[in-house]
C-alpha cells in the first residue's frame, strides 16, 4: 500500500465522519434536545 493511498483513505474517512456529524447535528430528531440544552444558561432554579 502506497503512502498516498493511505493518505487518501484517511482523508475520505475523516470527510465521512464530518458529514455524519453534520447530519446528526442538523437532524430534526435531535432538535428538541438541542433547544432544551440551549436554554440551560437562562434557567432560573428556585
N, CA, C and O atoms as a printed pandas DataFrame, in Angstrom:
     atom_number atom_name residue_name chain_id  residue_number  x_coord  y_coord  z_coord
0              1         N          UNK        A               1    0.848   -1.178    0.000
1              2        CA          UNK        A               1    0.000    0.000    0.000
2              3         C          UNK        A               1    0.889    1.236    0.000
3              4         O          UNK        A               1    1.781    1.378    0.837
4              5         N          UNK        A               2    0.640    2.099   -0.924
5              6        CA          UNK        A               2    1.394    3.339   -1.078
6              7         C          UNK        A               2    0.973    4.362   -0.020
7              8         O          UNK        A               2   -0.168    4.344    0.441
8              9         N          UNK        A               3    1.886    5.248    0.364
9             10        CA          UNK        A               3    1.574    6.255    1.386
10            11         C          UNK        A               3    0.483    7.211    0.907
11            12         O          UNK        A               3   -0.330    7.678    1.704
12            13         N          UNK        A               4    0.467    7.501   -0.392
13            14        CA          UNK        A               4   -0.566    8.397   -0.918
14            15         C          UNK        A               4   -1.943    7.741   -0.898
15            16         O          UNK        A               4   -2.946    8.427   -0.705
16            17         N          UNK        A               5   -2.007    6.451   -1.089
17            18        CA          UNK        A               5   -3.273    5.725   -0.977
18            19         C          UNK        A               5   -3.770    5.764    0.458
19            20         O          UNK        A               5   -4.961    5.939    0.714
20            21         N          UNK        A               6   -2.844    5.599    1.385
21            22        CA          UNK        A               6   -3.205    5.661    2.806
22            23         C          UNK        A               6   -3.700    7.055    3.173
23            24         O          UNK        A               6   -4.683    7.189    3.901
24            25         N          UNK        A               7   -3.039    8.081    2.685
25            26        CA          UNK        A               7   -3.472    9.454    2.962
26            27         C          UNK        A               7   -4.859    9.715    2.389
27            28         O          UNK        A               7   -5.687   10.360    3.032
28            29         N          UNK        A               8   -5.112    9.221    1.197
29            30        CA          UNK        A               8   -6.430    9.388    0.575
30            31         C          UNK        A               8   -7.506    8.676    1.385
31            32         O          UNK        A               8   -8.600    9.209    1.569
32            33         N          UNK        A               9   -7.204    7.487    1.864
33            34        CA          UNK        A               9   -8.172    6.730    2.654
34            35         C          UNK        A               9   -8.488    7.448    3.964
35            36         O          UNK        A               9   -9.648    7.513    4.370
36            37         N          UNK        A              10   -7.479    7.978    4.617
37            38        CA          UNK        A              10   -7.692    8.692    5.878
38            39         C          UNK        A              10   -8.476    9.979    5.639
39            40         O          UNK        A              10   -9.344   10.334    6.436
40            41         N          UNK        A              11   -8.176   10.673    4.554
41            42        CA          UNK        A              11   -8.918   11.888    4.219
42            43         C          UNK        A              11  -10.377   11.571    3.942
43            44         O          UNK        A              11  -11.263   12.290    4.405
44            45         N          UNK        A              12  -10.640   10.516    3.200
45            46        CA          UNK        A              12  -12.012   10.111    2.909
46            47         C          UNK        A              12  -12.743    9.708    4.181
47            48         O          UNK        A              12  -13.908   10.064    4.359
48            49         N          UNK        A              13  -12.086    8.981    5.058
49            50        CA          UNK        A              13  -12.695    8.584    6.330
50            51         C          UNK        A              13  -13.021    9.805    7.193
51            52         O          UNK        A              13  -14.093    9.866    7.794
52            53         N          UNK        A              14  -12.111   10.773    7.259
53            54        CA          UNK        A              14  -12.355   11.983    8.041
54            55         C          UNK        A              14  -13.515   12.787    7.459
55            56         O          UNK        A              14  -14.327   13.342    8.198
56            57         N          UNK        A              15  -13.584   12.844    6.135
57            58        CA          UNK        A              15  -14.683   13.572    5.494
58            59         C          UNK        A              15  -16.018   12.889    5.777
59            60         O          UNK        A              15  -17.012   13.563    6.046
60            61         N          UNK        A              16  -16.049   11.567    5.718
61            62        CA          UNK        A              16  -17.281   10.839    6.017
62            63         C          UNK        A              16  -17.713   11.055    7.465
63            64         O          UNK        A              16  -18.904   11.208    7.739
64            65         N          UNK        A              17  -16.767   11.070    8.381
65            66        CA          UNK        A              17  -17.090   11.357    9.784
66            67         C          UNK        A              17  -17.643   12.763    9.943
67            68         O          UNK        A              17  -18.596   12.974   10.692
68            69         N          UNK        A              18  -17.055   13.726    9.246
69            70        CA          UNK        A              18  -17.521   15.106    9.303
70            71         C          UNK        A              18  -18.953   15.215    8.789
71            72         O          UNK        A              18  -19.792   15.860    9.418
72            73         N          UNK        A              19  -19.233   14.592    7.657
73            74        CA          UNK        A              19  -20.580   14.628    7.085
74            75         C          UNK        A              19  -21.570   13.950    8.034
75            76         O          UNK        A              19  -22.698   14.419    8.186
76            77         N          UNK        A              20  -21.161   12.857    8.668
77            78        CA          UNK        A              20  -22.033   12.182    9.626
78            79         C          UNK        A              20  -22.354   13.050   10.835
79            80         O          UNK        A              20  -23.494   13.067   11.301
80            81         N          UNK        A              21  -21.370   13.763   11.341
81            82        CA          UNK        A              21  -21.593   14.645   12.493
82            83         C          UNK        A              21  -22.506   15.802   12.109
83            84         O          UNK        A              21  -23.392   16.169   12.881
84            85         N          UNK        A              22  -22.304   16.379   10.937
85            86        CA          UNK        A              22  -23.162   17.475   10.476
86            87         C          UNK        A              22  -24.595   16.986   10.294
87            88         O          UNK        A              22  -25.538   17.675   10.685
88            89         N          UNK        A              23  -24.766   15.821    9.713
89            90        CA          UNK        A              23  -26.114   15.266    9.529
90            91         C          UNK        A              23  -26.784   15.005   10.872
91            92         O          UNK        A              23  -27.979   15.253   11.031
92            93         N          UNK        A              24  -26.018   14.505   11.837
93            94        CA          UNK        A              24  -26.582   14.256   13.168
94            95         C          UNK        A              24  -26.979   15.566   13.850
95            96         O          UNK        A              24  -28.028   15.647   14.489
96            97         N          UNK        A              25  -26.138   16.586   13.710
97            98        CA          UNK        A              25  -26.410   17.861   14.381
98            99         C          UNK        A              25  -27.620   18.564   13.790
99           100         O          UNK        A              25  -28.335   19.259   14.511
100          101         N          UNK        A              26  -27.867   18.403   12.510
101          102        CA          UNK        A              26  -28.995   19.078   11.848
102          103         C          UNK        A              26  -30.234   18.206   11.762
103          104         O          UNK        A              26  -31.218   18.596   11.133
104          105         N          UNK        A              27  -30.206   17.033   12.379
105          106        CA          UNK        A              27  -31.343   16.128   12.347
106          107         C          UNK        A              27  -32.502   16.705   13.151
107          108         O          UNK        A              27  -32.313   17.209   14.258
108          109         N          UNK        A              28  -33.689   16.629   12.590
109          110        CA          UNK        A              28  -34.876   17.131   13.298
110          111         C          UNK        A              28  -35.181   16.300   14.536
111          112         O          UNK        A              28  -35.814   16.790   15.471
112          113         N          UNK        A              29  -34.738   15.055   14.549
113          114        CA          UNK        A              29  -34.984   14.183   15.693
114          115         C          UNK        A              29  -34.295   14.705   16.943
115          116         O          UNK        A              29  -34.781   14.473   18.050
116          117         N          UNK        A              30  -33.175   15.405   16.794
117          118        CA          UNK        A              30  -32.413   15.921   17.930
118          119         C          UNK        A              30  -32.736   17.374   18.260
119          120         O          UNK        A              30  -32.180   17.926   19.210
120          121         N          UNK        A              31  -33.606   17.988   17.509
121          122        CA          UNK        A              31  -33.871   19.418   17.676
122          123         C          UNK        A              31  -34.409   19.755   19.065
123          124         O          UNK        A              31  -33.996   20.754   19.655
124          125         N          UNK        A              32  -35.299   18.961   19.584
125          126        CA          UNK        A              32  -35.872   19.248   20.908
126          127         C          UNK        A              32  -34.798   19.205   22.001
127          128         O          UNK        A              32  -34.779   20.053   22.893
128          129         N          UNK        A              33  -33.921   18.228   21.925
129          130        CA          UNK        A              33  -32.849   18.132   22.925
130          131         C          UNK        A              33  -31.894   19.317   22.839
131          132         O          UNK        A              33  -31.466   19.849   23.864
132          133         N          UNK        A              34  -31.559   19.733   21.616
133          134        CA          UNK        A              34  -30.647   20.856   21.443
134          135         C          UNK        A              34  -31.295   22.168   21.878
135          136         O          UNK        A              34  -30.626   23.029   22.447
136          137         N          UNK        A              35  -32.596   22.328   21.614
137          138        CA          UNK        A              35  -33.290   23.537   22.071
138          139         C          UNK        A              35  -33.318   23.612   23.591
139          140         O          UNK        A              35  -33.131   24.682   24.170
140          141         N          UNK        A              36  -33.551   22.485   24.229
141          142        CA          UNK        A              36  -33.546   22.447   25.696
142          143         C          UNK        A              36  -32.150   22.765   26.240
143          144         O          UNK        A              36  -32.019   23.514   27.209
144          145         N          UNK        A              37  -31.132   22.211   25.635
145          146        CA          UNK        A              37  -29.760   22.463   26.081
146          147         C          UNK        A              37  -29.370   23.929   25.858
147          148         O          UNK        A              37  -28.587   24.483   26.630
148          149         N          UNK        A              38  -29.901   24.548   24.825
149          150        CA          UNK        A              38  -29.584   25.950   24.551
150          151         C          UNK        A              38  -30.184   26.877   25.611
151          152         O          UNK        A              38  -29.676   27.977   25.827
152          153         N          UNK        A              39  -31.250   26.447   26.266
153          154        CA          UNK        A              39  -31.910   27.274   27.269
154          155         C          UNK        A              39  -31.358   27.073   28.681
155          156         O          UNK        A              39  -31.755   27.789   29.601
156          157         N          UNK        A              40  -30.463   26.127   28.866
157          158        CA          UNK        A              40  -29.922   25.844   30.204
158          159         C          UNK        A              40  -29.279   27.052   30.881
159          160         O          UNK        A              40  -29.497   27.231   32.079
160          161         N          UNK        A              41  -28.504   27.892   30.198
161          162        CA          UNK        A              41  -27.890   29.034   30.896
162          163         C          UNK        A              41  -28.902   30.074   31.386
163          164         O          UNK        A              41  -28.588   30.883   32.258
164          165         N          UNK        A              42  -30.103   30.053   30.831
165          166        CA          UNK        A              42  -31.100   31.078   31.180
166          167         C          UNK        A              42  -32.119   30.587   32.197
167          168         O          UNK        A              42  -33.000   31.348   32.598
168          169         N          UNK        A              43  -32.017   29.345   32.617
169          170        CA          UNK        A              43  -32.978   28.772   33.556
170          171         C          UNK        A              43  -32.792   29.354   34.952
171          172         O          UNK        A              43  -31.665   29.560   35.404
172          173         N          UNK        A              44  -33.879   29.611   35.614
173          174        CA          UNK        A              44  -33.876   30.074   36.987
174          175         C          UNK        A              44  -34.318   28.926   37.894
175          176         O          UNK        A              44  -35.491   28.553   37.907
176          177         N          UNK        A              45  -33.382   28.378   38.643
177          178        CA          UNK        A              45  -33.733   27.301   39.582
178          179         C          UNK        A              45  -34.064   27.926   40.933
179          180         O          UNK        A              45  -33.221   28.565   41.562
180          181         N          UNK        A              46  -35.284   27.733   41.358
181          182        CA          UNK        A              46  -35.726   28.321   42.648
182          183         C          UNK        A              46  -35.665   27.301   43.752
183          184         O          UNK        A              46  -35.996   27.610   44.897
